[in-house]
Amino acid sequence: MDRKESLLHFYTHQVEPARARLMDDLQHMLHTRYAELAAEFMDHFRLLLQEVGDAQKRGAKGKIAYIQYSVLRTELLGGAMNVLVEACDASWLLDRTPIRAFYSANWAYGCLERMLDGLREELPNYQGTVTTVELDRIMLREAALVNRYLVYFMRRSCRALEDFEWDSLMNLEQVFEVRMGEYLDASECVFRLDRRNRSIEEIGEALEESDGLEVMYAHFQGLDMSGMECSDLDFRYSRFDRIDMHSTDFQRCVLVGTRWHNCGLEHADFTGSILYGADFSGCSLERAVFRGVMGEVGHPEGLAQGPSYDALNFENANLSGADFRGARLRGAIFRGANLTDTLWEGADVEGAIFDDAERRRGLSDTFV
């Protein structure tokens, strides 16, 4: 085989299977060691906050608007597995005096290193037509995949930040974000705290000006959104706290990874929406409509291209009279929920968890 044919064979028969094993390795790591890794991450985060708070007390740093986690690709090539962390003011990446630290991501990039070690063992079979230079290219390419697992891990771990007494830790801007991405490049919000006292009218104006971007990764709290028209919007990974959403229209929305706490969602309409990993635990969803929603656990369509989605969570929710006809709910959690008179015709609830759910009148044969 010439070099072109050898490379094609190497990527087809070695790299692609190794990539699948890398994803399995990362997913297994998160499944078996998540509690330990999350505790280590929060220890690191608290130390960072302490350093920032001390600098603010000395007058060496003002209010913080961003904590940015950045992967350094050149460092990866040199064998380092640390992520740069910068606590920045409102100027974000233009902050000239960020508080810097490092987060050790050995658990994630160690999986990538094992992948590369396996590929390195295969190189002699290609008689010099595939060299170690190709492994550097693979490392840089697959680092983007590993970063998706880091984003998932940090977003899940940062749920603990919702209970922090922030004012006692450091001075924040009204809008504060934790972000993860590549150095001086694209990043993704993994936690947002919005303490602005905005009316629903002001949010609506901002939504119009932002072409819908205002509701992605957002934090809404203490609002009256009852009866609002919110269909066809992208709310992915947004957080809703203490909101009245009675009869609100969420049809055909992207609601991936949303978290709903102490929300009144009676008669809300989610028809046709995407709900992978959404958490409605403890919410009031009496007669809410979930017809045809997509919310199964794992990977949609079975295609693994990154971390799997968490289960759609209705634990301890009031779903009396709710409509789940035609919904895709594999692996969903209904533990402790009120399922009186719910409608299930055509719903896929394979592997769903119904422990201690109230299953009284009008239930279909789905649960028999």
N, C-alpha and C positions, 0 to 999 in steps of 0.2 A: 504493500500500500504506500502511496505517496503521502506527503505531510497532510494535505487537505483531507484525504480519505481517513488517515489515522486520527485526525482531530474529530471528524464526524463520528467515527467509531467510538472514540474515547468519551465524547459527550453523551452519546446515545446509550452505550453499554456500561459506562462507569459513573459519569457525573450525575445523570438523571436518577438512577437507583440510589446513589449516595445522597442526593438531595432529599429524596423521600425518607431515607433513614435519618437524615438530619432533622426533619420535621418531627418524626416519631420520637427522636431523642429529646428534642426541646419540649414536646408535649408531655412526655413521660417525666421529665425534670419538673415541670410545673405541677403535674398531678401528684407526684410523690413527695416533693420537697417544698411545696408552696408556702406552708406555714412557717417553716424555717427561713426561707428566702425573704418572705415578707417581713418577718421580725428583724432580720439583718438590715433590710432596706429602711425600715422605720427608725432603727437605731442610727443609721447614717443620716437620715433626714433630720432627726432631732438635734444631732450634733451640728449640722449645717445651720439650723435655725438658731441654735445657741450662739454660734459664731457671728451670725448676722445681727442678732439682738445685741451682743456685746459691742459690735462696731457702731450700731446706732446709738447706744448709750454714750459712747465716746464722741459722738458727733461726726464719725468718719463715714457714715452712710445714711442716706435718706430713706424714704419709703420704698418698699419693694413691690414691683408689679409682676415680675416674672422670675421663676426658677427654671432655668433652661438646662436640660441634659443633652449633651452633644457627643456623638460618636466621632472619634478621630480616626479616619481610615488609614492615614499614614502610620499612626501608632499601632494599629492592628497588624500592618505588614511587618512591623518590628517586633511583634510578639506581645505587645501590651494589650491588656484587656480591660482598661479603665475607661470610664465615660466621664468627660469633663462636665462639671456642674457649675453654673454661674447664677448667682442671685443678682438680678438687675433692677434698675429703676424703670420708669415708664419709657425711657428711650430704648429699652430692650437690648438688641445686639449692638447698638451704638453707645451703650453705657461704657464710659472710659474707666470706671473704677468698680467693676463687679466684684463681689465676694466669691472667690473660686475655691472649689474642692474637687474631689474625684470620688466616683462610685465604682467599686469593683464589680464588673459583670462577668467574672470568670465562669459562673455557672452557665451563662448563655454562649459566650464565645469559646468556651471549652468544648462545647458540642461541635462548633465549626472546626475547631482544631482537630478533633477526632475524625471528622469527615475528610479533612485534607491529609491526615496521616494515612488513612485508608487508600486514598487516591495516589499518594506518593508511592505506596507499595506496588501499585500497578504500572508505574512508569517504565520499568525495565522491559515489560512485555511489548512496548511500542518502539523499542530499539532506537531511541534518540529522536524520533519524530515528534514526540510530545515531551516537553521539558518542564522543569520546575517553574519557569516563567509563567506557564499556563496556570499553575496552581495559584500564583498571585492574582491573576485575573479572576479566577474562580472565587477566591477569598473576598475580593472587593464586590463581586456580584452577589454572593450569598450573604454578605454582611447586611445587605438591605432586607433579606428574608429574616435574619436573626433579629434585626431591629424591630420587625413587626411583633415578634414575641416579647421583646423588651417593652414595647408600647403597651401590649396587652397586660403584661405583668405589672407595670407601673400604674396603669389606669385602675387595675383591680386593687393594688396595694394602697393607692391614694384614697380609697373610700374611707380609710381610717381618719383622713384629714377632715372629714365632715364634722367630727366631734371635737376638734381642737379648739382651745380657747386662744384664738389668734392674737388678741390684743395683749395678752400677757406674755407672748413669745416674741413678737416683733411688730414693727409698724408697717402696715400694708397700704397700698393704694386701694381705692374702692373696688377696682376689678383686679383680681390676682389670678395668675395662671401658673401651673406647672406644665412644662412642655418637654417632649422628647423628639429628637431628630438627629440630623447630621450637622456638623460644625458649619456655621454660616450658610446653611442650606435649609431645605424644607423640614418642618417639624410639625408635630401633632399635639394638640392639647390633651392632657391626661387628667387634669383636675382644674376646675374653675370655681372661684368664689366671687360672686357679684353682690356687693353690698350697697349698690346704688338704690335709692328710693325712687324708682321709676313707675309711672302710671302705665296702664295697659295701652293708653293712647301713645305715649312716648315710645314704647316698645314697638307698636305698630308702625310708627313713622320710621324708626330705625330699620325695621324689617323691609319696608318698601325701598329705602335708600340702599340697602345692602343686597338687593336681589335675592333675599332669602338666607344669606349667609349668617345673619344675626342670630338664628335659632340653632345653628350647629354648635355643639360643645357648650351650650349656654347653661346658665344657672338662673332659674326663675323661682321666686319665693313670694309668699304672701299676697297673691294677686287674685282678682276675680276675673276668670276667663270663661265664665259660664256662657253657653250659647254662641261662642265665637266660631268663625269660619277659619279653620286652620288646615284645610285639605291640601294635599299635593305639596307639602313642605318637607324639608329635610331637617329633622330634629336630632340627628344621630348623636349619641352620647351626651345628650342634655340631661339636666337634673331639675326636677320639679318638686318643690317643698311647700306644703301648706297652701294648696291652690284649689279654688272652687272651679271645677270644669264640668259642671252639670250640663249635659246636652251639647257639649262642644263637638265640632265636626273635625275628626282627624282622619278622614278617609284618604287612602292611598298615600299615606305619609311614610317617610323613612324614620323609624323609631328604634333603630338598632342601638342596643346598649343603654337605652334611656332608663332613668331611675326616678320612681314616683313615690314620694313619701308624704303620708297624711293628706292625700289628695281626694277630693270628692269628685268622682267620675261617673256618677249616675247618668244613665241614658247617653253617655258619650259614644260616638260612632267611629270605630277603627276599621271599618270595612276595607279590605284589600291592602292594608298596611303591612310593612315589613317590621317584625318585632323581635328579631334574633337577639337573645340576651337581655331583653327588657325586664325590669323588676318592678312589679306592681304589688309587692307584698304589703299586706295590711291596708290596702286602699279600698274605698267603697266604690264598687263597680256594678251596682244593682241595675239590671236591664241594659248594661252596656252591650254594644254590638261588635263582635269580632269575626264577622263572616269573611271567610276566605283569606284570613291573615296568614302570613308565613312566619313561623316562630319555632321551628324545630331546633333541637340541640345539635351541636357538631358542625359539620361543614355542609352548606347548602349544595344540593345535587351530588353530594359525596365527593366533591373535588377539594382536596387539601392543598391550599395555596398559602397557608399561614395558620395562626392559632384558631382552634375551633371555638364556636360561639357557646357561651354558657346557656343553661336551660332558661326558658321563659318562666318567670317566677310569679305565681299568684298565691303564695303562701299566706294563710290567714286573711285573705281578701274576701269581701262580700260580693259574690258573683250570682246572687239570687236573680233568676230570670235572665241571665246573660245569654247571648246568642253566639255560639261557636260553630255554626253550621259551615261545613266546607273548610274549616281551618286546619292548618298543618301545625300540630302541637306535639310532635314526638319528643318525649323526654321532659315535657313541661311539668312544673311543680305546682300541685294544687293542695298540698298538705295543709290541713286545718281550715280550708276555704269553705264558705257556704255556697253549695252548688244546688240549692233548691230550685227546681223548675228551670234549670238551664237546658238549652237546646244544643244537640250534638250531631244531628244528622249529617253524615258525610265527613265528619271530623276525623283526622288521623291523630289518635292519642296513644300510639304504640310507645311503651316504656314510660308513660306519664306516671307521676307519683301522686296517689290520692289518699295517703295515710291520714286518718282522722278527719277527712273531709266530711261535711254534713251532706249526705246524699239522700235527701228525702224525696218528696213527691215528684213524679213526672220524669224520672231519669230513664234514659234509653237503655237498650241492651248492651251498650258499650261497656258498662261496668259489671255486667253479670258474669 
